[in-house]
């Protein structure tokens, strides 16, 4: 992964989010659309390139049987292809796949791939709506891996709405959390931003960790999407995106990921050191009274 020197000193990592328009069942077309976006991101200087949830298969499956027909192993054809692109363009690719677990189980998964292959694979733990009729939930925490001297983690879409889950990679030293997403469009008050974006900003701020969330667009079997891709800094402010858009686009931002290692927010406060885990008893976290 390349790093450029910023005027202020220290290294910057160029992160890109490729907001695509996948179509369920069109694996060949989806892969081609992803290829085009990866090339655009690399040409713009991107070194970590994030794609949406279920990039190659599409999202709106009729049932588990259709999903199974579009599933693939990890490693598998898509990850091997992304490995080739990673080597060609000198990038690291984070993307969602419909994973065949090999025993009849299906997973809504995401991978981190570089020129050496699959650095990490993650299976979505918090399944949204009809996903529960198709996928088996994952049972392992988000991985944190070294990418060019930076600590990168991944989770999928609805996972990022659970503060306890986002805290895990932060406590493991993640500088950047990548979130392939398919955010369904819901009504919101006029002039308000999508709540999905607000949650990402809040998660970044309270953990002092960069987050790159890559959404999708395009009507798919009656489902529409937010188109809310965003790259957020460790203070919670958008560096790119941060608003809903119906367009296929590539967002690019220079990220000073070293800033995520400073958890101080005042001379006397640190978002990790100020935690009181001895008071966070299981019955409190689970909503019970003490």
C-alpha positions as protocol buffer text, in pm:
chain_id: "A"
residue {
  index: 1
  type: UNK
  ca { x: 0 y: 0 z: 0 }
}
residue {
  index: 2
  type: UNK
  ca { x: 145 y: 336 z: -99 }
}
residue {
  index: 3
  type: UNK
  ca { x: 166 y: 630 z: 137 }
}
residue {
  index: 4
  type: UNK
  ca { x: 206 y: 992 z: 39 }
}
residue {
  index: 5
  type: UNK
  ca { x: 366 y: 1256 z: 255 }
}
residue {
  index: 6
  type: UNK
  ca { x: 131 y: 1535 z: 358 }
}
residue {
  index: 7
  type: UNK
  ca { x: 252 y: 1897 z: 394 }
}
residue {
  index: 8
  type: UNK
  ca { x: 210 y: 1871 z: 768 }
}
residue {
  index: 9
  type: UNK
  ca { x: 443 y: 1573 z: 795 }
}
residue {
  index: 10
  type: UNK
  ca { x: 359 y: 1211 z: 855 }
}
residue {
  index: 11
  type: UNK
  ca { x: 199 y: 976 z: 607 }
}
residue {
  index: 12
  type: UNK
  ca { x: -141 y: 983 z: 445 }
}
residue {
  index: 13
  type: UNK
  ca { x: -327 y: 680 z: 316 }
}
residue {
  index: 14
  type: UNK
  ca { x: -561 y: 738 z: 23 }
}
residue {
  index: 15
  type: UNK
  ca { x: -887 y: 552 z: 84 }
}
residue {
  index: 16
  type: UNK
  ca { x: -1152 y: 508 z: -185 }
}
residue {
  index: 17
  type: UNK
  ca { x: -1516 y: 398 z: -168 }
}
residue {
  index: 18
  type: UNK
  ca { x: -1666 y: 268 z: -493 }
}
residue {
  index: 19
  type: UNK
  ca { x: -2042 y: 323 z: -485 }
}
residue {
  index: 20
  type: UNK
  ca { x: -2176 y: 76 z: -742 }
}
residue {
  index: 21
  type: UNK
  ca { x: -2503 y: -42 z: -896 }
}
residue {
  index: 22
  type: UNK
  ca { x: -2494 y: -424 z: -866 }
}
residue {
  index: 23
  type: UNK
  ca { x: -2777 y: -636 z: -1002 }
}
residue {
  index: 24
  type: UNK
  ca { x: -2881 y: -958 z: -833 }
}
residue {
  index: 25
  type: UNK
  ca { x: -2779 y: -1259 z: -1038 }
}
residue {
  index: 26
  type: UNK
  ca { x: -2548 y: -1071 z: -1275 }
}
residue {
  index: 27
  type: UNK
  ca { x: -2215 y: -1196 z: -1140 }
}
residue {
  index: 28
  type: UNK
  ca { x: -2025 y: -1125 z: -1463 }
}
residue {
  index: 29
  type: UNK
  ca { x: -2163 y: -773 z: -1498 }
}
residue {
  index: 30
  type: UNK
  ca { x: -2116 y: -697 z: -1129 }
}
residue {
  index: 31
  type: UNK
  ca { x: -1753 y: -805 z: -1143 }
}
residue {
  index: 32
  type: UNK
  ca { x: -1696 y: -589 z: -1452 }
}
residue {
  index: 33
  type: UNK
  ca { x: -1853 y: -287 z: -1281 }
}
residue {
  index: 34
  type: UNK
  ca { x: -1632 y: -344 z: -978 }
}
residue {
  index: 35
  type: UNK
  ca { x: -1324 y: -373 z: -1202 }
}
residue {
  index: 36
  type: UNK
  ca { x: -1399 y: -37 z: -1364 }
}
residue {
  index: 37
  type: UNK
  ca { x: -1440 y: 128 z: -1025 }
}
residue {
  index: 38
  type: UNK
  ca { x: -1122 y: -27 z: -884 }
}
residue {
  index: 39
  type: UNK
  ca { x: -927 y: 107 z: -1182 }
}
residue {
  index: 40
  type: UNK
  ca { x: -1079 y: 453 z: -1132 }
}
residue {
  index: 41
  type: UNK
  ca { x: -994 y: 444 z: -763 }
}
residue {
  index: 42
  type: UNK
  ca { x: -634 y: 339 z: -833 }
}
residue {
  index: 43
  type: UNK
  ca { x: -598 y: 611 z: -1098 }
}
residue {
  index: 44
  type: UNK
  ca { x: -710 y: 862 z: -834 }
}
residue {
  index: 45
  type: UNK
  ca { x: -436 y: 745 z: -599 }
}
residue {
  index: 46
  type: UNK
  ca { x: -645 y: 510 z: -387 }
}
residue {
  index: 47
  type: UNK
  ca { x: -449 y: 246 z: -201 }
}
residue {
  index: 48
  type: UNK
  ca { x: -732 y: 97 z: 10 }
}
residue {
  index: 49
  type: UNK
  ca { x: -1037 y: 44 z: -212 }
}
residue {
  index: 50
  type: UNK
  ca { x: -1373 y: -44 z: -52 }
}
residue {
  index: 51
  type: UNK
  ca { x: -1664 y: -198 z: -246 }
}
residue {
  index: 52
  type: UNK
  ca { x: -2026 y: -255 z: -134 }
}
residue {
  index: 53
  type: UNK
  ca { x: -2185 y: -547 z: 47 }
}
residue {
  index: 54
  type: UNK
  ca { x: -2247 y: -855 z: -174 }
}
residue {
  index: 55
  type: UNK
  ca { x: -2060 y: -686 z: -458 }
}
residue {
  index: 56
  type: UNK
  ca { x: -2063 y: -972 z: -707 }
}
residue {
  index: 57
  type: UNK
  ca { x: -2396 y: -1142 z: -636 }
}
residue {
  index: 58
  type: UNK
  ca { x: -2634 y: -852 z: -576 }
}
residue {
  index: 59
  type: UNK
  ca { x: -2854 y: -836 z: -268 }
}
residue {
  index: 60
  type: UNK
  ca { x: -3227 y: -892 z: -324 }
}
residue {
  index: 61
  type: UNK
  ca { x: -3237 y: -1272 z: -347 }
}
residue {
  index: 62
  type: UNK
  ca { x: -3570 y: -1445 z: -400 }
}
residue {
  index: 63
  type: UNK
  ca { x: -3470 y: -1713 z: -153 }
}
residue {
  index: 64
  type: UNK
  ca { x: -3177 y: -1912 z: -16 }
}
residue {
  index: 65
  type: UNK
  ca { x: -3171 y: -2133 z: -325 }
}
residue {
  index: 66
  type: UNK
  ca { x: -3102 y: -1835 z: -551 }
}
residue {
  index: 67
  type: UNK
  ca { x: -2837 y: -1706 z: -312 }
}
residue {
  index: 68
  type: UNK
  ca { x: -2670 y: -2049 z: -314 }
}
residue {
  index: 69
  type: UNK
  ca { x: -2652 y: -2041 z: -693 }
}
residue {
  index: 70
  type: UNK
  ca { x: -2453 y: -1716 z: -670 }
}
residue {
  index: 71
  type: UNK
  ca { x: -2235 y: -1810 z: -374 }
}
residue {
  index: 72
  type: UNK
  ca { x: -1865 y: -1890 z: -394 }
}
residue {
  index: 73
  type: UNK
  ca { x: -1597 y: -2009 z: -155 }
}
residue {
  index: 74
  type: UNK
  ca { x: -1344 y: -1782 z: 11 }
}
residue {
  index: 75
  type: UNK
  ca { x: -1079 y: -1795 z: -127 }
}
residue {
  index: 76
  type: UNK
  ca { x: -1254 y: -1836 z: -459 }
}
residue {
  index: 77
  type: UNK
  ca { x: -1300 y: -1686 z: -806 }
}
residue {
  index: 78
  type: UNK
  ca { x: -1374 y: -1329 z: -692 }
}
residue {
  index: 79
  type: UNK
  ca { x: -1098 y: -1310 z: -434 }
}
residue {
  index: 80
  type: UNK
  ca { x: -847 y: -1459 z: -679 }
}
residue {
  index: 81
  type: UNK
  ca { x: -950 y: -1200 z: -939 }
}
residue {
  index: 82
  type: UNK
  ca { x: -921 y: -918 z: -685 }
}
residue {
  index: 83
  type: UNK
  ca { x: -578 y: -1049 z: -587 }
}
residue {
  index: 84
  type: UNK
  ca { x: -470 y: -1006 z: -949 }
}
residue {
  index: 85
  type: UNK
  ca { x: -606 y: -650 z: -958 }
}
residue {
  index: 86
  type: UNK
  ca { x: -442 y: -572 z: -625 }
}
residue {
  index: 87
  type: UNK
  ca { x: -108 y: -683 z: -766 }
}
residue {
  index: 88
  type: UNK
  ca { x: -161 y: -492 z: -1091 }
}
residue {
  index: 89
  type: UNK
  ca { x: -256 y: -162 z: -928 }
}
residue {
  index: 90
  type: UNK
  ca { x: -78 y: -185 z: -593 }
}
residue {
  index: 91
  type: UNK
  ca { x: -399 y: -160 z: -391 }
}
residue {
  index: 92
  type: UNK
  ca { x: -576 y: -344 z: -111 }
}
residue {
  index: 93
  type: UNK
  ca { x: -940 y: -432 z: -186 }
}
residue {
  index: 94
  type: UNK
  ca { x: -1218 y: -469 z: 71 }
}
residue {
  index: 95
  type: UNK
  ca { x: -1542 y: -612 z: -66 }
}
residue {
  index: 96
  type: UNK
  ca { x: -1855 y: -807 z: 16 }
}
residue {
  index: 97
  type: UNK
  ca { x: -1922 y: -1158 z: -119 }
}
residue {
  index: 98
  type: UNK
  ca { x: -2192 y: -1420 z: -89 }
}
residue {
  index: 99
  type: UNK
  ca { x: -1985 y: -1699 z: 66 }
}
residue {
  index: 100
  type: UNK
  ca { x: -2049 y: -2069 z: 26 }
}
residue {
  index: 101
  type: UNK
  ca { x: -1949 y: -2216 z: 361 }
}
residue {
  index: 102
  type: UNK
  ca { x: -1897 y: -2558 z: 205 }
}
residue {
  index: 103
  type: UNK
  ca { x: -2148 y: -2743 z: 424 }
}
residue {
  index: 104
  type: UNK
  ca { x: -2467 y: -2598 z: 284 }
}
residue {
  index: 105
  type: UNK
  ca { x: -2438 y: -2278 z: 487 }
}
residue {
  index: 106
  type: UNK
  ca { x: -2428 y: -1933 z: 328 }
}
residue {
  index: 107
  type: UNK
  ca { x: -2263 y: -1625 z: 475 }
}
residue {
  index: 108
  type: UNK
  ca { x: -2287 y: -1255 z: 402 }
}
residue {
  index: 109
  type: UNK
  ca { x: -1912 y: -1208 z: 406 }
}
residue {
  index: 110
  type: UNK
  ca { x: -1646 y: -945 z: 344 }
}
residue {
  index: 111
  type: UNK
  ca { x: -1281 y: -989 z: 258 }
}
residue {
  index: 112
  type: UNK
  ca { x: -959 y: -790 z: 267 }
}
residue {
  index: 113
  type: UNK
  ca { x: -743 y: -883 z: -33 }
}
residue {
  index: 114
  type: UNK
  ca { x: -398 y: -767 z: -141 }
}
residue {
  index: 115
  type: UNK
  ca { x: -138 y: -895 z: -386 }
}
residue {
  index: 116
  type: UNK
  ca { x: -62 y: -1188 z: -152 }
}
residue {
  index: 117
  type: UNK
  ca { x: -424 y: -1308 z: -136 }
}
residue {
  index: 118
  type: UNK
  ca { x: -696 y: -1297 z: 130 }
}
residue {
  index: 119
  type: UNK
  ca { x: -559 y: -1117 z: 436 }
}
residue {
  index: 120
  type: UNK
  ca { x: -884 y: -1157 z: 630 }
}
residue {
  index: 121
  type: UNK
  ca { x: -1238 y: -1283 z: 586 }
}
residue {
  index: 122
  type: UNK
  ca { x: -1534 y: -1181 z: 801 }
}
residue {
  index: 123
  type: UNK
  ca { x: -1890 y: -1315 z: 820 }
}
residue {
  index: 124
  type: UNK
  ca { x: -2165 y: -1068 z: 903 }
}
residue {
  index: 125
  type: UNK
  ca { x: -2288 y: -1125 z: 1258 }
}
residue {
  index: 126
  type: UNK
  ca { x: -2593 y: -898 z: 1273 }
}
residue {
  index: 127
  type: UNK
  ca { x: -2826 y: -1001 z: 990 }
}
residue {
  index: 128
  type: UNK
  ca { x: -3082 y: -754 z: 859 }
}
residue {
  index: 129
  type: UNK
  ca { x: -3445 y: -842 z: 789 }
}
residue {
  index: 130
  type: UNK
  ca { x: -3480 y: -1119 z: 525 }
}
residue {
  index: 131
  type: UNK
  ca { x: -3108 y: -1192 z: 541 }
}
residue {
  index: 132
  type: UNK
  ca { x: -3207 y: -1417 z: 832 }
}
residue {
  index: 133
  type: UNK
  ca { x: -3394 y: -1637 z: 582 }
}
residue {
  index: 134
  type: UNK
  ca { x: -3083 y: -1678 z: 366 }
}
residue {
  index: 135
  type: UNK
  ca { x: -2763 y: -1651 z: 568 }
}
residue {
  index: 136
  type: UNK
  ca { x: -2610 y: -1811 z: 874 }
}
residue {
  index: 137
  type: UNK
  ca { x: -2483 y: -1540 z: 1112 }
}
residue {
  index: 138
  type: UNK
  ca { x: -2111 y: -1522 z: 1172 }
}
residue {
  index: 139
  type: UNK
  ca { x: -1975 y: -1593 z: 1519 }
}
residue {
  index: 140
  type: UNK
  ca { x: -1634 y: -1426 z: 1521 }
}
residue {
  index: 141
  type: UNK
  ca { x: -1533 y: -1065 z: 1590 }
}
residue {
  index: 142
  type: UNK
  ca { x: -1407 y: -832 z: 1319 }
}
residue {
  index: 143
  type: UNK
  ca { x: -1048 y: -914 z: 1220 }
}
residue {
  index: 144
  type: UNK
  ca { x: -775 y: -650 z: 1241 }
}
residue {
  index: 145
  type: UNK
  ca { x: -485 y: -694 z: 999 }
}
residue {
  index: 146
  type: UNK
  ca { x: -172 y: -506 z: 901 }
}
residue {
  index: 147
  type: UNK
  ca { x: -196 y: -330 z: 566 }
}
residue {
  index: 148
  type: UNK
  ca { x: 122 y: -143 z: 482 }
}
residue {
  index: 149
  type: UNK
  ca { x: 191 y: -56 z: 843 }
}
residue {
  index: 150
  type: UNK
  ca { x: -170 y: 47 z: 913 }
}
residue {
  index: 151
  type: UNK
  ca { x: -423 y: -157 z: 1110 }
}
residue {
  index: 152
  type: UNK
  ca { x: -735 y: -224 z: 903 }
}
residue {
  index: 153
  type: UNK
  ca { x: -1058 y: -396 z: 1009 }
}
residue {
  index: 154
  type: UNK
  ca { x: -1384 y: -489 z: 838 }
}
residue {
  index: 155
  type: UNK
  ca { x: -1749 y: -551 z: 922 }
}
residue {
  index: 156
  type: UNK
  ca { x: -2068 y: -545 z: 713 }
}
residue {
  index: 157
  type: UNK
  ca { x: -2354 y: -292 z: 698 }
}
residue {
  index: 158
  type: UNK
  ca { x: -2593 y: -347 z: 995 }
}
residue {
  index: 159
  type: UNK
  ca { x: -2297 y: -456 z: 1211 }
}
residue {
  index: 160
  type: UNK
  ca { x: -2186 y: -93 z: 1240 }
}
residue {
  index: 161
  type: UNK
  ca { x: -2510 y: -2 z: 1422 }
}
residue {
  index: 162
  type: UNK
  ca { x: -2399 y: -195 z: 1731 }
}
residue {
  index: 163
  type: UNK
  ca { x: -2163 y: 19 z: 1941 }
}
residue {
  index: 164
  type: UNK
  ca { x: -2029 y: -283 z: 2130 }
}
residue {
  index: 165
  type: UNK
  ca { x: -1924 y: -443 z: 1800 }
}
residue {
  index: 166
  type: UNK
  ca { x: -1753 y: -134 z: 1661 }
}
residue {
  index: 167
  type: UNK
  ca { x: -1565 y: -95 z: 1989 }
}
residue {
  index: 168
  type: UNK
  ca { x: -1397 y: -435 z: 1944 }
}
residue {
  index: 169
  type: UNK
  ca { x: -1169 y: -346 z: 1650 }
}
residue {
  index: 170
  type: UNK
  ca { x: -1102 y: -6 z: 1806 }
}
residue {
  index: 171
  type: UNK
  ca { x: -973 y: -175 z: 2120 }
}
residue {
  index: 172
  type: UNK
  ca { x: -763 y: -404 z: 1899 }
}
residue {
  index: 173
  type: UNK
  ca { x: -587 y: -100 z: 1756 }
}
residue {
  index: 174
  type: UNK
  ca { x: -768 y: -57 z: 1423 }
}
residue {
  index: 175
  type: UNK
  ca { x: -680 y: 268 z: 1246 }
}
residue {
  index: 176
  type: UNK
  ca { x: -938 y: 220 z: 971 }
}
residue {
  index: 177
  type: UNK
  ca { x: -1266 y: 28 z: 977 }
}
residue {
  index: 178
  type: UNK
  ca { x: -1403 y: -61 z: 633 }
}
residue {
  index: 179
  type: UNK
  ca { x: -1777 y: -126 z: 603 }
}
residue {
  index: 180
  type: UNK
  ca { x: -1918 y: -271 z: 280 }
}
residue {
  index: 181
  type: UNK
  ca { x: -2289 y: -182 z: 299 }
}
residue {
  index: 182
  type: UNK
  ca { x: -2627 y: -199 z: 126 }
}
residue {
  index: 183
  type: UNK
  ca { x: -2832 y: 57 z: 319 }
}
residue {
  index: 184
  type: UNK
  ca { x: -3206 y: 36 z: 234 }
}
residue {
  index: 185
  type: UNK
  ca { x: -3370 y: 371 z: 175 }
}
residue {
  index: 186
  type: UNK
  ca { x: -3620 y: 476 z: 443 }
}
residue {
  index: 187
  type: UNK
  ca { x: -3821 y: 799 z: 477 }
}
residue {
  index: 188
  type: UNK
  ca { x: -3649 y: 1078 z: 669 }
}
residue {
  index: 189
  type: UNK
  ca { x: -3741 y: 1435 z: 757 }
}
residue {
  index: 190
  type: UNK
  ca { x: -3683 y: 1688 z: 485 }
}
residue {
  index: 191
  type: UNK
  ca { x: -3327 y: 1829 z: 479 }
}
residue {
  index: 192
  type: UNK
  ca { x: -3201 y: 1563 z: 720 }
}
residue {
  index: 193
  type: UNK
  ca { x: -2907 y: 1343 z: 630 }
}
residue {
  index: 194
  type: UNK
  ca { x: -2945 y: 964 z: 634 }
}
residue {
  index: 195
  type: UNK
  ca { x: -2921 y: 825 z: 986 }
}
residue {
  index: 196
  type: UNK
  ca { x: -2681 y: 558 z: 857 }
}
residue {
  index: 197
  type: UNK
  ca { x: -2424 y: 829 z: 786 }
}
residue {
  index: 198
  type: UNK
  ca { x: -2481 y: 991 z: 1125 }
}
residue {
  index: 199
  type: UNK
  ca { x: -2419 y: 658 z: 1298 }
}
residue {
  index: 200
  type: UNK
  ca { x: -2092 y: 611 z: 1111 }
}
residue {
  index: 201
  type: UNK
  ca { x: -1978 y: 959 z: 1213 }
}
residue {
  index: 202
  type: UNK
  ca { x: -2069 y: 891 z: 1576 }
}
residue {
  index: 203
  type: UNK
  ca { x: -1890 y: 555 z: 1573 }
}
residue {
  index: 204
  type: UNK
  ca { x: -1575 y: 713 z: 1433 }
}
residue {
  index: 205
  type: UNK
  ca { x: -1583 y: 997 z: 1685 }
}
residue {
  index: 206
  type: UNK
  ca { x: -1640 y: 794 z: 2002 }
}
residue {
  index: 207
  type: UNK
  ca { x: -1365 y: 551 z: 1905 }
}
residue {
  index: 208
  type: UNK
  ca { x: -1130 y: 798 z: 1735 }
}
residue {
  index: 209
  type: UNK
  ca { x: -1101 y: 567 z: 1437 }
}
residue {
  index: 210
  type: UNK
  ca { x: -1135 y: 631 z: 1064 }
}
residue {
  index: 211
  type: UNK
  ca { x: -1431 y: 460 z: 898 }
}
residue {
  index: 212
  type: UNK
  ca { x: -1491 y: 405 z: 525 }
}
residue {
  index: 213
  type: UNK
  ca { x: -1848 y: 288 z: 458 }
}
residue {
  index: 214
  type: UNK
  ca { x: -1925 y: 196 z: 98 }
}
residue {
  index: 215
  type: UNK
  ca { x: -2293 y: 186 z: 2 }
}
residue {
  index: 216
  type: UNK
  ca { x: -2469 y: 95 z: -325 }
}
residue {
  index: 217
  type: UNK
  ca { x: -2732 y: 250 z: -554 }
}
residue {
  index: 218
  type: UNK
  ca { x: -2981 y: 133 z: -814 }
}
residue {
  index: 219
  type: UNK
  ca { x: -3331 y: -9 z: -785 }
}
residue {
  index: 220
  type: UNK
  ca { x: -3317 y: -387 z: -740 }
}
residue {
  index: 221
  type: UNK
  ca { x: -3641 y: -589 z: -735 }
}
residue {
  index: 222
  type: UNK
  ca { x: -3831 y: -300 z: -582 }
}
residue {
  index: 223
  type: UNK
  ca { x: -3561 y: -215 z: -326 }
}
residue {
  index: 224
  type: UNK
  ca { x: -3393 y: 124 z: -332 }
}
residue {
  index: 225
  type: UNK
  ca { x: -3084 y: 232 z: -143 }
}
residue {
  index: 226
  type: UNK
  ca { x: -2946 y: 533 z: 42 }
}
residue {
  index: 227
  type: UNK
  ca { x: -2634 y: 582 z: -171 }
}
residue {
  index: 228
  type: UNK
  ca { x: -2467 y: 716 z: 140 }
}
residue {
  index: 229
  type: UNK
  ca { x: -2104 y: 617 z: 98 }
}
residue {
  index: 230
  type: UNK
  ca { x: -1878 y: 815 z: 329 }
}
residue {
  index: 231
  type: UNK
  ca { x: -1518 y: 832 z: 449 }
}
residue {
  index: 232
  type: UNK
  ca { x: -1495 y: 973 z: 802 }
}
residue {
  index: 233
  type: UNK
  ca { x: -1195 y: 1090 z: 1003 }
}
residue {
  index: 234
  type: UNK
  ca { x: -1111 y: 1010 z: 1365 }
}
residue {
  index: 235
  type: UNK
  ca { x: -1303 y: 1317 z: 1484 }
}
residue {
  index: 236
  type: UNK
  ca { x: -1616 y: 1195 z: 1307 }
}
residue {
  index: 237
  type: UNK
  ca { x: -1616 y: 1445 z: 1021 }
}
residue {
  index: 238
  type: UNK
  ca { x: -1669 y: 1336 z: 659 }
}
residue {
  index: 239
  type: UNK
  ca { x: -1366 y: 1366 z: 435 }
}
residue {
  index: 240
  type: UNK
  ca { x: -1563 y: 1247 z: 131 }
}
residue {
  index: 241
  type: UNK
  ca { x: -1932 y: 1182 z: 78 }
}
residue {
  index: 242
  type: UNK
  ca { x: -2157 y: 1222 z: 379 }
}
residue {
  index: 243
  type: UNK
  ca { x: -2480 y: 1276 z: 187 }
}
residue {
  index: 244
  type: UNK
  ca { x: -2722 y: 1062 z: -11 }
}
residue {
  index: 245
  type: UNK
  ca { x: -2660 y: 1031 z: -384 }
}
residue {
  index: 246
  type: UNK
  ca { x: -2823 y: 810 z: -649 }
}
residue {
  index: 247
  type: UNK
  ca { x: -2507 y: 812 z: -859 }
}
residue {
  index: 248
  type: UNK
  ca { x: -2241 y: 553 z: -922 }
}
residue {
  index: 249
  type: UNK
  ca { x: -1929 y: 728 z: -795 }
}
residue {
  index: 250
  type: UNK
  ca { x: -1582 y: 682 z: -652 }
}
residue {
  index: 251
  type: UNK
  ca { x: -1510 y: 878 z: -335 }
}
residue {
  index: 252
  type: UNK
  ca { x: -1145 y: 939 z: -251 }
}
residue {
  index: 253
  type: UNK
  ca { x: -993 y: 1089 z: 63 }
}
residue {
  index: 254
  type: UNK
  ca { x: -645 y: 1134 z: 204 }
}
residue {
  index: 255
  type: UNK
  ca { x: -653 y: 989 z: 555 }
}
residue {
  index: 256
  type: UNK
  ca { x: -394 y: 1053 z: 823 }
}
residue {
  index: 257
  type: UNK
  ca { x: -451 y: 716 z: 985 }
}
residue {
  index: 258
  type: UNK
  ca { x: -182 y: 780 z: 1246 }
}
residue {
  index: 259
  type: UNK
  ca { x: -432 y: 1019 z: 1408 }
}
residue {
  index: 260
  type: UNK
  ca { x: -645 y: 717 z: 1506 }
}
residue {
  index: 261
  type: UNK
  ca { x: -371 y: 611 z: 1745 }
}
residue {
  index: 262
  type: UNK
  ca { x: -415 y: 925 z: 1953 }
}
residue {
  index: 263
  type: UNK
  ca { x: -723 y: 864 z: 2168 }
}
residue {
  index: 264
  type: UNK
  ca { x: -695 y: 1191 z: 2359 }
}
residue {
  index: 265
  type: UNK
  ca { x: -982 y: 1440 z: 2325 }
}
residue {
  index: 266
  type: UNK
  ca { x: -871 y: 1690 z: 2593 }
}
residue {
  index: 267
  type: UNK
  ca { x: -570 y: 1731 z: 2823 }
}
residue {
  index: 268
  type: UNK
  ca { x: -749 y: 1510 z: 3076 }
}
residue {
  index: 269
  type: UNK
  ca { x: -957 y: 1274 z: 2860 }
}
residue {
  index: 270
  type: UNK
  ca { x: -887 y: 968 z: 2650 }
}
residue {
  index: 271
  type: UNK
  ca { x: -1170 y: 772 z: 2484 }
}
residue {
  index: 272
  type: UNK
  ca { x: -1011 y: 440 z: 2574 }
}
residue {
  index: 273
  type: UNK
  ca { x: -833 y: 514 z: 2901 }
}
residue {
  index: 274
  type: UNK
  ca { x: -1151 y: 674 z: 3045 }
}
residue {
  index: 275
  type: UNK
  ca { x: -1352 y: 357 z: 3001 }
}
residue {
  index: 276
  type: UNK
  ca { x: -1480 y: 187 z: 3320 }
}
residue {
  index: 277
  type: UNK
  ca { x: -1524 y: -176 z: 3209 }
}
residue {
  index: 278
  type: UNK
  ca { x: -1547 y: -295 z: 3570 }
}
residue {
  index: 279
  type: UNK
  ca { x: -1882 y: -112 z: 3585 }
}
residue {
  index: 280
  type: UNK
  ca { x: -2009 y: -248 z: 3256 }
}
residue {
  index: 281
  type: UNK
  ca { x: -2155 y: -563 z: 3408 }
}
residue {
  index: 282
  type: UNK
  ca { x: -2325 y: -808 z: 3169 }
}
residue {
  index: 283
  type: UNK
  ca { x: -2665 y: -747 z: 3328 }
}
residue {
  index: 284
  type: UNK
  ca { x: -2628 y: -375 z: 3260 }
}
residue {
  index: 285
  type: UNK
  ca { x: -2526 y: -427 z: 2899 }
}
residue {
  index: 286
  type: UNK
  ca { x: -2814 y: -667 z: 2849 }
}
residue {
  index: 287
  type: UNK
  ca { x: -3068 y: -424 z: 2993 }
}
residue {
  index: 288
  type: UNK
  ca { x: -3122 y: -580 z: 3334 }
}
residue {
  index: 289
  type: UNK
  ca { x: -3141 y: -391 z: 3662 }
}
residue {
  index: 290
  type: UNK
  ca { x: -2873 y: -407 z: 3929 }
}
